[in-house]
Amino acid sequence: MIRNASIFLCSAAGFFIFFFADAAYAAGPANIQRMTDEQAIAGFVAAGAAYKAEDFASAVAQYQSIVDAGKESGALYYNFGNSYFKLGDLGRAILNYEKARRLIPRDSDLNYNYRYALAQMKEPATPPAESWTRRLLNGFIQFYTMEEMIIMLLVLGCFLGFLHLLSLYLKWPARTAGAVLSVLAAGWFLFFGAWGIKWYTCQGAAVVVEAGEAKFEPREDATTHFTLAAGMRIKLLKLEEDWAKIERPDGKMGWLPVRSFGLL
Amino acid sequence: MRCQRIFSIILCGAVLCAKAVFAQDIRFTAEVDQTKIALGSSAQLTLTVEGAQDIQPPAISPVDGLDIRYLGPATRVSIVNGQYSTSKSFMYSILPLKVGRFTIPSLTIDITGKTYPSEPVIIEVVDAPGAVAGQIPQGQSAGEGAQEEEATVSLQDRVFLALKVPKDKVYLNEPLPVKILLFISSVQVADVRFPELSQAGIDVAKIPQPQQYDQVINGVRYHIAEFDTTVYPTRVGELTLGPAKLECNLVVRTSSAPGRSPLGGGVFNDDFFNSFFDRYEKRPLTLQSKTTTLTVLPLPEEGKPAGFTGAVGQFHFEATASPSEVNVGDPITIKMNLAGKGNIKAATPPAYIRVEQFKVYDPQIKEEDGSKKLEQVLIPESDQLTQIPGVQFSYFDPSLGRYQTISKGPFPITVHKSPAGGQTLKVVAGESLPGQALRPEVLGQDIVFIKGSPGDFYPIGQRFYTSPLFFVVILILFGLWLFLFVMYQRTHKIETDIVYARRLRAPREARRGLNEARHLLGVKNTQKFYDIVFKTWQGYLGNKLHLSPGEVTRETVQAKLAGRLDERRLAEIRKVFEESDAVRYAPSEINTEMMRESYSRLERLIDELERLIK
């Protein structure tokens, strides 16, 4: 009965995942002029040619037009980040590398450029020392995209349900069925947990595109609380007109103009 | 009763035994298994107390020339012709340390306040195993003293350790070869460990495997194990070297098997039979050499070079620089090798610390096979450089009594201008020795070039899992699983729960019976109609209430349904049963109207019971 209940819960949880995933990601940018894939590819090639000609400003404009038209890809954000890097805009370069990492997290060129860009920050982020388990978990979470995780959840869920029914109808020994289903359920929960963490960390995440000062109050003339380097990843807590309450990785909170950061 | 009898027997036995013990005379004797033994053999001393049990081993005062060790006790109990006797023996192993006659003096033991003495024991130790011929009767010459004067050969002459140093005056840190010699003659030694030689103010090099050879000294053949090592005095003044200590096991022959007469003589008391019956034991032995005094002289201040770092001995020093042609910013590796006889640990190759117009990296120094290797990276910062300054290694040669200096370099180099480039990053490999590992790698660093292919484009914010179709597929899959699961649960319950299965079957079978009854009502077949009606009613109640056909009676059903149905329905149920009786006993009174009423009642009752009884 417990096994049946756990299977039921797994399935129910899967159901709600997709429900929330739908709620979280269905809302895309509104009022944009969609372009076809062919048009997007043409724009991508043109931007690449501008980059090769070292006309980085033109390349940035071309890439921006594709994004504005509602298209995105990992390579697009990667090239976009490269163009900003060449223009010396480290903050926007890192922002675009972060966006690319959502789509092509295992791309070695991207990871190299991303780390290199982070190393160029005036105030490099010094993350606290992490245990090996934490590093392993972070590596696992970073390894897969959200889409891949959902596919894995679906496949594992279907497999779990299928094997569960098979074990019932073919009257497998309880120990065998329990072992097989437990392993699958553990895998399912692993992906579910990783997906949840990834989803949570992406919520309200932003990258500072212009080095600036976080204020105690959402006013230009307010006292500066702390400074933020371009490229630093922050968390958005609250929006209030042109100001956002943000949290720095070290936990400090302050108010920053919305123009100073870009959403992931 | 049986327990009481056993207890009485045990009690009587114990009383009798105690009586016998107390009745027995107490005697204390000392004896050895052989009174004449060869050096390198051992004898066994047995102290026996007869007539007492609870006693501790008597203490034996040391006897010069004998090493006596307690082995353990043995108890003997015997009943001969009803005569009970006990004795307790304490065994000791006697190892002679030198040749001579030795007397183990009279020993005493206190039992219940009374002192019992033993006879003294005399042991004669002869030089060679072949000299063991006659035996000396026990108890003879008790008052002759502890040992005789003519004892000249000792175990220390047969196995000993010696420390040899070539000279007694040395310089500070001067390597001094030392020999530790283990001499063995006419005895057997096993499990020889490496000697230990530790002394404050003196460093001792690792002691290698010994050389082994035989040598005749003063007419005696010795088997010699020679441990060669080197010591380095690290303090000025008079230092005592030694003693060297070595642990081993002496293999000694112990008393022989039964049949060997302590009185000597006989056909079995020759070497062949002795060796056949003898057994051997290992006795741990710690050997110590004598000490040696060393006079450690300070190194002379006269002529001491500026770069001298304390190396004493005779050394070879080599230094190379490669490559000799580089660009500005390229690394040049300096390799130095220092070897020779001396305290290599205290010697350090002369590393570069600061060289004008060179970036100097920390040296990597490794000691291996009695030499020191140094690798150091220098990076020229100017194309005007033509050479790397030379290096000098100084040491003190104790055989010459003066300082020596070996110079290497300067090393000519050609430095070209660095090709135009942006920011450079110098990466120095972590692994230094051996091989090329220290060669630094100088890399430019920049971001990786853009990608030529955009990959798959996605509409921003839209993914496959946000599509309603995907959502529907998930629901269908979940519904399918749920359906199959519920189906399984139902089937499983029907298979395993007979009550549930009958209850489930009850309305279905009743419906079938009612259909048949309705048909019989149409054709007015009264007898058969009521047969079917009552059979249906009986079958339905049996399934519904999980009763066997024989149990479906008015009383049983009333009892089962009492409290679950109201009185009106219970009355109707009674009516059905009464009809059954009426048809059986007065069939002529049945008419069509009654049949229709019976049918309606049955249909209504089944319907109500289905709704009310779950």
Interface residues (C-beta under 8 A of the other chain):
Chain A: N4 S11 G14 F15 F18 F19 A21 D22 Y25 A26 A27 G28 P29 I32 R34 D37 A40 I41 F44 G48 Y51 K52 V67 G70 K71 E72 S73 G74 A75 L76 Y78 N79 N82 S83 F85 K86 L103 I104 D109 Y112 N113 Y116 A117 M146 E147 I150 L154 C158 G161 H164 L165 L168 Y169
Chain B: Q445 D446 I447 V448 F449 I450 K451 G452 S453 P454 G455 D456 F457 Y458 P459 I460 G461 Q462 R463 F464 Y465 T466 F470 F471 I474 L475 L477 F478 W481 L482 L484 F485 Y488 H492
